[in-house]
Amino acid sequence: MNFERFFPPLIHKALEVGPPGQWAPKPFSQNINLHAGYPHPNAIPIEDLMKAALNLSNKERDLPFQYEGSPSKKNLKILLKENSYIRGIHLDNQKMIVTAGSTQALDLTAKVLLHESDLVALESPTYMEAIEIFRNYTSNFISYPMDQKGLDVDFLAEDLAYRQKNRIQLPKLIYTVPTFHNPTGISMDLSRRTQLLKLAEEYDFLIVEDDAYGQLASKGELPPIKSFDKFDRVIYLSSMSKVIAPGLRIGWAVAPKKMVEAMSHFKKDADHAFSWAVTAYYLKHCDFSTHVQQVRSDYSKRLLFIKEALSKYMPTTIHWTEPSGGFFIWVHLPTIDTDKLLKKALAIGVSFIPGKHFFIDPCDGSEFLRLSFSYADEEQISKGIMFIASLLEV
Amino acid sequence: MNFERFFPPLIHKALEVGPPGQWAPKPFSQNINLHAGYPHPNAIPIEDLMKAALNLSNKERDLPFQYEGSPSKKNLKILLKENSYIRGIHLDNQKMIVTAGSTQALDLTAKVLLHESDLVALESPTYMEAIEIFRNYTSNFISYPMDQKGLDVDFLAEDLAYRQKNRIQLPKLIYTVPTFHNPTGISMDLSRRTQLLKLAEEYDFLIVEDDAYGQLASKGELPPIKSFDKFDRVIYLSSMSKVIAPGLRIGWAVAPKKMVEAMSHFKKDADHAFSWAVTAYYLKHCDFSTHVQQVRSDYSKRLLFIKEALSKYMPTTIHWTEPSGGFFIWVHLPTIDTDKLLKKALAIGVSFIPGKHFFIDPCDGSEFLRLSFSYADEEQISKGIMFIASLLEV
């Protein structure tokens, strides 16, 4: 039977793009992993999490395993709100929804906001999974360039003015990762953050602010756009994946009430009670803030290290971004097709993500690649970069 | 700002229905809970799950806390497939997707199959959360009655023939809970299961078979419709929520390959690595089959007990279904408005779910209520029924 005939036209269209996760390299088991945005194994507080789980189940018995009823589960939202305050985000007139990672929050955002005719604005380059998600709802995109200060907001302003003047469709939303951007590692500077918010108000669009790496910022550093949002323009997404553990799937959104109500309406997977309760118990009873400081300092060292390794091994024609933190660095290799380079790299033992996956038009990214410095050890990073460099000498 | 203006028309329409979970009574903390479809606290293998979590984290360290990489996490699908074989379901030409409970599987099913103009057929009554989910995608429903043998398939056949003859829209899918039906507890008999499958083939519709309680059936008992499906007509949903723990959110679907591929395309919450890995470790290293037998026998005893309590306390005008298992029994109280009755019941200390929530047209259900016998202890069940009966005497 031709099963596809049961799918509605919109689903057919979304399926044309090919399955998700195509960006993921298929490394051999012994490959040095410079592709994955995984926390370092030592950055996951395994012992504390297991202690939390044990104490929780001793104290609350079956409750964290039920749909509802666990006091710790209920507590999670309060603790995440406290966390939002640290990032300068106050919940007045806003609501929070806890989601399965910020990925689900982004999916729900796209789902409740996008009509297939809507235009979505993206940074160029942008997070590859965000492209995958938005493509399920629209195929109407516009990309705006970045420089060393993040999204080029002046360029954006000019284009918006041009569009308005010439009655060309304006974007309904812009998706941005202003803090420790994925894939470039760049952070948007403060004046651009406020300028972007003004543009949203002026041209009546929404800002989807993905702050998945924001938990790695120091207190007061790089305040989220949401922290200035007086106009209900920002849908703020964050996550514990980079600072506790991605496998617990704890993400959240802070957004205007009506937005969160709509997201809740469509969030049809019930809450992950056990995972929520373990996380809440950990946040409440373990020293999360010391843990985050430690993790932050470890990643900073690793960032310095990868920059040194790049300087040491890469030919002088190769350039890379100056990340202020996060998990990634973005490398430009003029005249090199990084998709082909990946095949060779895997064969000699190292993986990265070719740049094309971070662009709506893959041609734009063929000379770039994303390196992750979060997961591999220093020795591996060094070796991995040496391997990649060795492929460029031919 | 009027935020709703950003929502597309389809979302506006879905939001008209009111927020999900409105069916849930708001009991006082000391109320006897006869409303929730929760497993009994003793039926959750807390100690074994915690042992599994500990051994897992000793053995696999950070891996179950990462996005991917845990051998146990990877193992879950294999173990769930074995479980499907026990229910007579073979995976030839079919695929499996693991989801956050069967609720997410149902949401994905609706999402990839339904256009807003599509007609969805339901049993009357049906699972209230299924109504909530389908209403997010269409407002076009037809309900078919049930009797003591489950869905009245002859009635359905007649209506389908009539529709075809008169060129009235046929359903795209029928949603059914054939085994230990929610809310009635009734199981569809074998001949109706095969007859329904024939009708699906004849009138070109799909069957969404929710087997969430099927894990509580004995081996070979009540074979799922999916086990006869030679024509790719059945999307089979199941869950570990009733036999291990709902808070772990382990559900799955078995469906034709193209269907599962489409579901995967839209399942945008990543996998719950830790939860999957703990469940897989538990299934592999603990005695799940003995646990299920024990749980099954406990619920059977509790079913007998609630029937006795109903016989003992209820006036002779009140009747109830004859469940063959599961978590629920369905009570008919002629001339009583069970929505009003709930308010009085909560005030004297017991909760149930008013029948109206299980029907597309709430008027159909006003004289019914659902009692759960899964969660409360025998003494509480007895007391709860006595309380409800006392309200009927006035």
Chai-1 contact restraints between the chains, C-beta under 6 A:
chainA,res_idxA,chainB,res_idxB,connection_type,confidence,min_distance_angstrom,max_distance_angstrom,comment,restraint_id
A,M1,B,D232,contact,1.0,0.0,6.0,A-B,restraint_1
A,F3,B,D232,contact,1.0,0.0,6.0,A-B,restraint_2
A,F3,B,P256,contact,1.0,0.0,6.0,A-B,restraint_3
A,F3,B,K258,contact,1.0,0.0,6.0,A-B,restraint_4
A,F3,B,M259,contact,1.0,0.0,6.0,A-B,restraint_5
A,E4,B,K258,contact,1.0,0.0,6.0,A-B,restraint_6
A,F6,B,L113,contact,1.0,0.0,6.0,A-B,restraint_7
A,P8,B,H115,contact,1.0,0.0,6.0,A-B,restraint_8
A,I11,B,V112,contact,1.0,0.0,6.0,A-B,restraint_9
A,L15,B,H265,contact,1.0,0.0,6.0,A-B,restraint_10
A,Y38,B,Q66,contact,1.0,0.0,6.0,A-B,restraint_11
A,P41,B,D62,contact,1.0,0.0,6.0,A-B,restraint_12
A,I44,B,D62,contact,1.0,0.0,6.0,A-B,restraint_13
A,I44,B,F65,contact,1.0,0.0,6.0,A-B,restraint_14
A,I46,B,S57,contact,1.0,0.0,6.0,A-B,restraint_15
A,M50,B,S57,contact,1.0,0.0,6.0,A-B,restraint_16
A,A53,B,A53,contact,1.0,0.0,6.0,A-B,restraint_17
A,S57,B,I46,contact,1.0,0.0,6.0,A-B,restraint_18
A,S57,B,M50,contact,1.0,0.0,6.0,A-B,restraint_19
A,D62,B,P41,contact,1.0,0.0,6.0,A-B,restraint_20
A,D62,B,I44,contact,1.0,0.0,6.0,A-B,restraint_21
A,P64,B,G247,contact,1.0,0.0,6.0,A-B,restraint_22
A,F65,B,I44,contact,1.0,0.0,6.0,A-B,restraint_23
A,F65,B,A245,contact,1.0,0.0,6.0,A-B,restraint_24
A,F65,B,G247,contact,1.0,0.0,6.0,A-B,restraint_25
A,Q66,B,Y38,contact,1.0,0.0,6.0,A-B,restraint_26
A,Q66,B,P246,contact,1.0,0.0,6.0,A-B,restraint_27
A,Q66,B,G247,contact,1.0,0.0,6.0,A-B,restraint_28
A,Y67,B,P246,contact,1.0,0.0,6.0,A-B,restraint_29
A,A100,B,D269,contact,1.0,0.0,6.0,A-B,restraint_30
A,G101,B,A270,contact,1.0,0.0,6.0,A-B,restraint_31
A,T103,B,K268,contact,1.0,0.0,6.0,A-B,restraint_32
A,T103,B,D269,contact,1.0,0.0,6.0,A-B,restraint_33
A,T103,B,A270,contact,1.0,0.0,6.0,A-B,restraint_34
A,Q104,B,D269,contact,1.0,0.0,6.0,A-B,restraint_35
A,D107,B,K268,contact,1.0,0.0,6.0,A-B,restraint_36
A,V112,B,I11,contact,1.0,0.0,6.0,A-B,restraint_37
A,L113,B,F6,contact,1.0,0.0,6.0,A-B,restraint_38
A,H115,B,P8,contact,1.0,0.0,6.0,A-B,restraint_39
A,I133,B,K268,contact,1.0,0.0,6.0,A-B,restraint_40
A,N136,B,F266,contact,1.0,0.0,6.0,A-B,restraint_41
A,D232,B,M1,contact,1.0,0.0,6.0,A-B,restraint_42
A,D232,B,F3,contact,1.0,0.0,6.0,A-B,restraint_43
A,A245,B,F65,contact,1.0,0.0,6.0,A-B,restraint_44
A,P246,B,Y67,contact,1.0,0.0,6.0,A-B,restraint_45
A,G247,B,P64,contact,1.0,0.0,6.0,A-B,restraint_46
A,G247,B,F65,contact,1.0,0.0,6.0,A-B,restraint_47
A,G247,B,Q66,contact,1.0,0.0,6.0,A-B,restraint_48
A,G247,B,A273,contact,1.0,0.0,6.0,A-B,restraint_49
A,G247,B,F274,contact,1.0,0.0,6.0,A-B,restraint_50
A,L248,B,F274,contact,1.0,0.0,6.0,A-B,restraint_51
A,R249,B,H272,contact,1.0,0.0,6.0,A-B,restraint_52
A,P256,B,F3,contact,1.0,0.0,6.0,A-B,restraint_53
A,K258,B,F3,contact,1.0,0.0,6.0,A-B,restraint_54
A,K258,B,E4,contact,1.0,0.0,6.0,A-B,restraint_55
A,M259,B,F3,contact,1.0,0.0,6.0,A-B,restraint_56
A,K268,B,T103,contact,1.0,0.0,6.0,A-B,restraint_57
A,K268,B,D107,contact,1.0,0.0,6.0,A-B,restraint_58
A,K268,B,I133,contact,1.0,0.0,6.0,A-B,restraint_59
A,D269,B,A100,contact,1.0,0.0,6.0,A-B,restraint_60
A,D269,B,T103,contact,1.0,0.0,6.0,A-B,restraint_61
A,D269,B,Q104,contact,1.0,0.0,6.0,A-B,restraint_62
A,A270,B,G101,contact,1.0,0.0,6.0,A-B,restraint_63
A,A270,B,T103,contact,1.0,0.0,6.0,A-B,restraint_64
A,H272,B,R249,contact,1.0,0.0,6.0,A-B,restraint_65
A,A273,B,G247,contact,1.0,0.0,6.0,A-B,restraint_66
A,F274,B,G247,contact,1.0,0.0,6.0,A-B,restraint_67
A,F274,B,L248,contact,1.0,0.0,6.0,A-B,restraint_68
A,S275,B,S275,contact,1.0,0.0,6.0,A-B,restraint_69
